[in-house]
Amino acid sequence: MTYLSRTWTWSQFDDRIGRVASALAAAGVGRGDVVGFLDKNHPACTEVMLACSRLGAALAIFNWRSAGDELDYAINDSCATLLVVGTELMPTIESIRDSLSGVGTVVEVTPEGGDEDPYETWLQQYEPSGRRDEVRPDDPALVMYSSGTTGRPKGVVLSQANLVTHTRAGFDGFGFEEGSINLVAMPQFHVGGTSYSLVGLRGGVPSVMLREPDGPSLIGAIMGGATHAFLVPAVAQAIMQAGEPAVGVFSKLHLFCYGAAPMPLPLLEACMQAWPNTDFMQVYGLTEVSGVATRLMPDAHRDPEHPERLVSAGTPMTGVEVRIVDPATQEVLPDDTPGEVWLRTPQLMLGYLGKPEATAEVITEDGWLRTGDVGRVVDGFLFVEDRIKDMIVTGGENVYSPEVERVIAEHPAVLEMAVIGVPDDKWGETVKAVVALKPGETTTAEDIIAHCRQRLAHYKCPTSIDIVEALPRNPTGK
């Protein structure tokens, strides 16, 4: 593992994980407990996650882009008793510390490490420890917060067995070989970033982890020998717009894996033409299934007999079942008929943390997950065409309208509002709000956007607002 200026061997990494496990145990963390992590990408996140697994505890990874109120809710909801927090995020945690009643210990971690790093000092006090005998495969291992249509995030609880199953199935098809180097660039607070990093570790492939996936860091990592990468389409768009030398550098990749948002066909075709020796893989999935459910494999990307499959989500991974269901009747639909995508797999989450009713709404009694996505299956290939869920995907980030509407509603001048996604060349979609004001009140779009930015992560905030006299309604008044 290489991160910034530091590199660890497999033996050193294992030793560190064992020391973190001992440090956690000394702090009172045991089976069934939750530890929280808040920082940009950092190997400490992986260390703490694997250390928790040795104890039968779970790691909750929080979105470092979240505002204080959002973090306050998520941390308390997770019941985390110990937090590992990046230096940059310490002021945010300090601002809400009094409300984090369940958190007993906060460990600061710096990007550079070294003798002045509190995290390093903390773990080096202890000898390594191994996996405890009482730990079971169905013990919770990871809690990932995924926004819900209620406007509040839900903690998706993934078990050790979920992650192991996903990692084993996901490893096949990546084409790792002697000399491969895995580029871990996507945020670890997303299941895509975390699960992809585990796939590389499972294969014994050296990893290069970036703190953030900015252009210079990506180019530097690939120039340094990285061969495999998972990135969102927005990154591909930025690289293609940058032109040379960035486009030429990316042609060195052996595998370009993309997902988290649809890749526009013209962009995909341009990338494939610019990087003729690079394999492409598209992945489709959800946090609730530990990451990936279906994949469009490299050979399908360059199949001259079926160019239409370039816009598909591919075929199911090993152990994943897909069916298309009429959401009204719950009848299974025939091939090439649009309906709701249902998934069944050993990768399926244990449930939403502390929310059995919400879990029952999406998981059937016989173990099928209602994804909320509209799709169809043709000759075994899944085509995802729309979303039932009220979700906006902007640059690979999921934004739910009710969450944004809840914040806009707090503005004193706003009477009612509707939040929608609108097409955006760079991000795929961006957030737009239509707002009606209270009688006699005045405000500006800029003021409402500023109001949102004080309370929401930046990517969730509207980029444009239309102020109207009244919102249009259908005959029923909705």
C-alpha positions in Angstrom: 0.0 0.0 0.0 1.3 3.4 -1.0 -0.2 6.7 0.2 1.4 10.1 -0.3 5.1 9.5 0.6 4.6 6.3 2.6 4.6 2.7 1.6 3.8 -0.4 3.6 4.6 -4.1 2.9 1.9 -6.7 3.4 3.6 -7.8 6.6 3.7 -4.2 7.9 0.1 -3.6 7.0 -1.0 -6.8 8.8 1.0 -5.7 11.8 -0.7 -2.3 11.9 -4.1 -3.8 11.6 -3.3 -6.1 14.6 -2.1 -3.1 16.6 -5.3 -1.1 15.8 -7.4 -4.1 16.9 -5.5 -4.2 20.2 -5.9 -0.4 20.6 -9.6 -0.6 19.9 -10.1 -3.5 22.4 -8.2 -1.5 25.1 -10.7 1.4 24.5 -13.5 -1.0 25.2 -14.6 -1.9 21.6 -15.9 -5.4 21.2 -18.2 -7.6 19.3 -21.4 -5.7 18.2 -19.9 -2.2 18.8 -19.5 0.5 16.2 -16.4 2.6 15.5 -16.7 5.7 13.3 -14.2 7.1 10.7 -14.3 10.6 9.2 -11.6 11.8 6.8 -10.7 12.0 3.2 -9.2 8.8 1.8 -6.7 7.3 4.2 -5.2 3.8 4.8 -6.2 4.2 8.4 -9.8 3.7 7.3 -8.9 0.3 5.9 -6.8 -0.5 8.9 -9.6 0.3 11.3 -12.2 -1.5 9.3 -10.2 -4.8 9.2 -9.2 -4.3 12.8 -12.9 -4.0 13.7 -13.6 -7.2 11.9 -11.1 -9.1 14.0 -13.1 -8.0 17.1 -16.6 -8.6 15.6 -17.2 -4.8 15.6 -18.3 -2.6 12.6 -16.9 0.5 11.1 -19.2 3.3 10.1 -17.6 5.5 7.4 -19.0 9.0 7.3 -19.1 11.4 4.4 -16.4 14.1 5.1 -18.3 16.5 2.8 -21.3 16.5 5.1 -22.3 19.6 7.1 -22.2 19.6 10.9 -25.9 18.9 11.3 -25.7 15.9 8.9 -22.7 14.4 10.8 -24.4 15.0 14.1 -27.3 12.9 13.0 -25.3 10.1 11.3 -22.8 9.7 14.2 -25.5 9.5 16.8 -27.6 7.2 14.6 -24.6 4.8 14.2 -24.1 4.6 18.0 -20.3 4.9 17.4 -18.4 4.8 20.7 -15.0 5.8 19.2 -14.2 8.1 16.3 -11.0 8.3 14.1 -11.1 11.8 12.6 -8.8 13.5 10.1 -7.0 16.7 11.2 -9.0 18.7 8.6 -12.3 17.5 10.1 -11.5 18.0 13.8 -13.0 21.5 13.9 -16.3 20.1 12.6 -16.3 17.4 15.2 -15.4 19.9 17.9 -18.3 22.0 16.9 -20.8 19.2 17.6 -18.8 17.3 20.2 -21.3 18.1 23.1 -24.1 16.4 21.2 -22.2 13.2 20.5 -23.2 11.6 23.8 -22.2 8.1 22.9 -18.7 8.9 21.7 -16.1 8.3 24.4 -12.9 8.6 22.5 -11.8 10.7 19.5 -8.5 9.8 17.8 -7.0 12.3 15.4 -5.2 11.1 12.3 -3.0 13.2 10.0 -2.4 12.7 6.3 1.4 12.5 6.7 1.7 10.2 9.7 4.9 10.2 11.6 5.9 10.8 15.2 3.5 13.7 15.6 0.5 11.8 14.4 -1.9 11.0 17.3 -3.2 7.9 15.5 0.3 6.5 15.0 1.1 7.1 18.7 -2.2 5.4 19.7 -1.6 2.2 17.7 2.1 1.9 18.4 1.4 1.5 22.1 0.0 -2.0 21.6 1.1 -5.4 20.4 -0.8 -6.9 17.4 -3.7 -9.2 18.1 -5.5 -11.7 15.9 -9.1 -12.5 15.1 -11.2 -13.4 18.1 -12.8 -16.9 18.3 -16.3 -15.5 19.0 -16.4 -13.5 15.7 -19.0 -14.9 13.2 -19.5 -14.4 9.4 -22.9 -12.7 10.0 -21.4 -10.1 12.4 -21.8 -6.5 11.1 -18.6 -5.3 9.6 -19.4 -2.0 7.8 -22.1 0.7 8.1 -22.4 2.9 5.0 -24.8 5.9 5.1 -27.0 6.1 2.1 -29.6 8.9 1.9 -33.2 7.9 1.8 -36.4 9.3 0.4 -37.4 10.4 3.9 -34.6 13.0 3.7 -32.5 11.5 6.4 -29.6 9.1 5.7 -29.9 5.4 6.6 -27.1 3.2 7.8 -26.7 0.2 5.5 -25.3 -2.6 7.6 -23.1 -5.1 5.8 -21.8 -8.3 7.4 -18.4 -9.9 7.1 -20.0 -12.5 4.9 -21.5 -9.9 2.6 -18.1 -8.3 2.1 -16.2 -11.5 1.6 -18.8 -12.8 -0.9 -18.6 -9.5 -2.9 -14.9 -9.4 -2.8 -14.5 -13.0 -4.0 -17.0 -12.5 -6.8 -15.7 -9.1 -7.8 -12.1 -10.2 -8.1 -12.9 -12.4 -11.1 -12.8 -10.4 -14.3 -10.5 -7.6 -13.2 -7.5 -9.2 -14.9 -5.0 -8.6 -12.1 -1.6 -10.2 -12.8 2.0 -10.0 -11.8 3.0 -6.3 -12.0 -0.6 -4.9 -11.6 -1.1 -1.9 -9.3 -4.6 -1.0 -8.1 -5.5 2.7 -8.0 -7.8 3.5 -5.1 -9.2 6.9 -5.8 -12.9 7.0 -5.2 -14.1 8.1 -1.7 -14.0 5.5 1.0 -17.3 6.7 2.4 -18.9 5.3 -0.8 -19.3 1.5 -0.9 -17.7 1.7 -4.4 -14.5 3.1 -3.1 -14.3 0.8 -0.1 -15.3 -2.4 -1.9 -13.0 -1.8 -4.8 -10.1 -1.4 -2.5 -10.9 -4.7 -0.8 -11.0 -6.4 -4.2 -7.4 -5.4 -4.8 -6.3 -6.4 -1.3 -8.0 -9.8 -1.8 -6.0 -10.4 -4.9 -2.7 -9.5 -3.3 -2.3 -6.6 -5.7 -0.2 -3.5 -4.5 -2.4 -0.5 -4.1 -1.9 3.2 -4.5 -4.4 5.3 -2.6 -5.2 8.9 -3.4 -6.4 11.3 -0.8 -8.7 12.8 -3.4 -9.2 12.0 -7.1 -8.0 15.3 -8.6 -6.4 15.4 -12.0 -2.7 15.8 -11.0 -2.9 13.0 -8.5 -4.6 10.6 -10.9 -2.0 11.4 -13.6 0.8 11.1 -11.2 -0.4 7.7 -10.0 -0.8 6.3 -13.5 2.6 7.7 -14.6 3.9 5.9 -11.5 2.7 2.5 -12.7 -1.0 2.2 -11.6 -2.7 -0.2 -14.0 -6.3 -0.6 -12.8 -8.7 2.1 -11.7 -12.3 2.5 -10.7 -13.6 6.0 -11.4 -16.9 7.8 -12.1 -17.8 9.1 -15.6 -17.3 12.7 -14.5 -13.6 12.0 -14.1 -13.5 10.5 -17.7 -15.3 13.6 -18.9 -12.7 15.9 -17.2 -9.8 13.9 -18.7 -11.2 14.0 -22.2 -11.8 17.7 -21.9 -8.3 18.3 -20.6 -6.8 16.8 -23.8 -3.1 15.9 -24.0 -1.1 14.9 -22.1 -3.8 13.7 -19.7 -5.6 11.6 -22.4 -2.3 9.9 -23.4 -1.5 9.2 -19.8 -4.8 7.4 -19.1 -4.2 5.2 -22.2 -1.6 3.4 -20.0 -4.3 1.9 -17.9 -4.9 -1.8 -18.4 -8.5 -1.6 -17.0 -10.8 1.4 -16.7 -13.7 0.4 -14.4 -16.5 3.0 -14.2 -19.8 3.2 -12.4 -21.9 5.1 -9.8 -23.5 7.1 -12.6 -24.4 6.4 -16.2 -21.6 7.0 -18.8 -23.0 8.9 -21.8 -22.5 6.8 -24.9 -20.6 9.5 -26.8 -18.2 9.9 -23.9 -17.7 6.1 -23.6 -17.1 5.8 -27.3 -14.6 8.7 -27.2 -12.7 7.1 -24.4 -12.6 3.7 -26.1 -11.3 5.3 -29.2 -8.6 7.3 -27.3 -7.6 4.3 -25.2 -7.7 1.3 -27.7 -5.5 -0.9 -25.6 -7.4 -0.4 -22.3 -10.1 -2.8 -21.1 -13.4 -1.2 -20.0 -15.7 -2.5 -17.4 -19.0 -0.9 -16.2 -20.4 -1.8 -12.8 -24.0 -1.4 -11.5 -25.0 -1.9 -8.0 -26.1 -0.4 -4.7 -24.8 0.0 -1.2 -27.4 -2.5 -0.1 -25.7 -5.3 -2.0 -22.2 -4.4 -0.9 -21.4 -2.7 -4.1 -21.6 -4.4 -7.5 -24.4 -6.5 -8.7 -23.9 -6.6 -12.5 -21.0 -5.8 -14.8 -20.5 -5.0 -18.5 -17.3 -6.9 -19.0 -14.4 -5.8 -21.3 -15.3 -8.3 -24.1 -18.9 -6.9 -24.3 -17.5 -3.4 -24.7 -15.9 -4.3 -28.0 -18.4 -6.8 -29.4 -19.1 -5.6 -32.9 -22.3 -7.8 -33.2 -24.0 -6.1 -30.2 -23.0 -2.4 -30.0 -26.4 -1.7 -28.3 -25.0 -3.4 -25.1 -22.7 -0.5 -24.5 -25.6 1.2 -22.8 -26.4 -1.8 -20.7 -25.3 -2.6 -17.1 -24.1 -6.0 -18.2 -24.7 -9.4 -16.6 -25.0 -10.5 -13.0 -21.9 -11.3 -10.9 -21.5 -14.8 -9.6 -24.2 -15.4 -7.0 -26.4 -12.5 -8.0 -30.0 -13.1 -9.3 -31.8 -10.4 -11.3 -35.5 -10.3 -12.0 -37.8 -7.6 -13.5 -41.0 -7.1 -11.6 -44.2 -5.1 -12.1 -44.1 -2.8 -9.1 -47.9 -2.7 -8.9 -48.7 -6.4 -9.2 -45.2 -7.8 -8.2 -45.5 -10.2 -11.1 -42.2 -11.2 -12.8 -42.1 -9.6 -16.3 -40.8 -11.3 -19.5 -37.6 -10.3 -21.3 -37.4 -6.8 -22.8 -40.3 -5.5 -20.7 -39.5 -2.6 -18.4 -40.2 -2.9 -14.7 -38.5 -2.6 -11.3 -35.1 -4.3 -10.9 -35.1 -6.8 -8.1 -31.9 -8.4 -6.8 -31.2 -11.5 -4.7 -27.7 -12.3 -3.5 -25.6 -13.4 -0.5 -24.1 -9.8 -0.7 -27.5 -8.4 0.5 -27.2 -6.2 3.6 -28.4 -7.3 7.0 -30.7 -4.3 6.9 -30.9 -0.6 7.7 -29.4 0.2 11.1 -32.2 0.5 13.7 -34.9 0.7 11.0 -36.7 -2.6 10.7 -39.7 -1.1 9.0 -37.6 0.6 6.3 -35.7 -2.7 5.8 -39.0 -4.6 5.3 -40.1 -2.0 2.7 -37.2 -2.9 0.4 -36.4 -6.6 1.2 -39.1 -9.2 0.5 -39.8 -12.2 2.7 -37.9 -14.4 0.3 -34.9 -12.2 0.2 -35.3 -10.0 -2.9 -34.2 -6.4 -2.8 -36.5 -3.8 -4.5 -33.9 -1.5 -6.0 -36.3 1.3 -7.0 -34.6 1.3 -10.5 -36.5 0.7 -13.7 -34.9 -1.7 -16.1 -35.3 -4.5 -18.5 -33.3 -7.7 -19.3 -32.5 -8.6 -22.9 -30.6 -11.9 -23.5 -29.2 -11.8 -20.0 -28.1 -8.2 -20.1 -29.6 -5.7 -17.8 -30.6 -2.3 -19.1 -31.2 0.3 -16.4 -33.5 3.0 -17.9 -34.8 5.2 -15.1 -35.2 5.5 -11.4 -38.3 5.0 -9.4 -36.6 6.5 -6.4 -36.6 10.3 -6.2 -32.8 10.4 -6.7 -30.5 12.8 -8.5 -27.1 11.5 -9.5 -24.6 14.3 -9.7 -20.9 13.3 -10.4 -21.5 9.9 -8.9 -23.1 11.3 -5.7 -26.6 10.5 -4.8 -28.9 13.3 -3.9 -32.5 12.9 -2.7 -35.0 15.7 -3.4 -36.8 15.5 0.0 -33.5 16.0 1.9 -32.8 19.2 -0.1 -36.4 20.3 0.1 -36.4 19.9 3.9 -33.5 22.4 4.1 -35.0 24.9 1.7 -38.2 24.8 3.7 -36.3 26.2 6.7 -35.6 29.4 4.8 -37.9 32.1 6.3 -39.1 33.4 2.9 -40.0 30.1 1.3 -43.5 28.9 1.1 -43.1 25.7 -1.0 -40.6 24.2 -3.3 -39.8 21.3 -5.6 -36.3 19.9 -6.2 -35.4 18.1 -9.4 -32.4 16.9 -11.3 -31.5 18.6 -14.6 -29.0 17.4 -17.2 -25.5 18.7 -16.9 -22.7 18.0 -19.4 -20.0 17.7 -16.7 -21.8 16.0 -13.8 -24.5 14.1 -15.6 -27.2 15.8 -13.5 -27.2 18.8 -11.2 -29.7 20.0 -8.5 -32.3 22.6 -9.4 -35.0 24.0 -7.2 -38.3 25.7 -8.1 -39.5 27.9 -5.2 -42.6 29.9 -4.4 -42.3 32.6 -1.7 -44.6 33.5 1.2 -46.8 36.5 0.5 -45.0 39.7 1.0 -41.6 38.0 1.3 -38.6 38.7 -1.0 -35.3 36.9 -1.5 -32.9 35.9 -4.2 -31.8 32.6 -5.7 -28.3 33.3 -4.4 -29.6 33.8 -0.9 -31.4 30.4 -0.9 -28.3 28.7 -2.3 -26.2 30.2 0.4 -28.7 29.0 3.0 -28.4 25.5 1.6 -24.6 25.5 1.6 -24.6 26.3 5.3 -26.6 23.1 6.0 -25.8 20.6 3.3 -22.8 19.1 1.5 -21.9 21.3 -1.5 -22.9 18.7 -4.1 -26.4 18.5 -2.6 -27.1 22.2 -3.0 -29.0 23.6 -5.9 -26.9 25.1 -8.7 -29.9 27.1 -10.0 -33.2 28.2 -8.6 -36.4 29.5 -10.3 -38.6 31.7 -8.1 -42.2 31.4 -9.3 -45.6 32.7 -8.0 -46.9 29.2 -7.4 -45.9 25.6 -8.1 -47.9 23.8 -10.8 -50.1 21.0 -9.5 -52.0 18.1 -11.1 -55.8 17.8 -10.8 -55.5 16.0 -7.4 -53.5 18.9 -6.0 -50.2 17.2 -5.8 
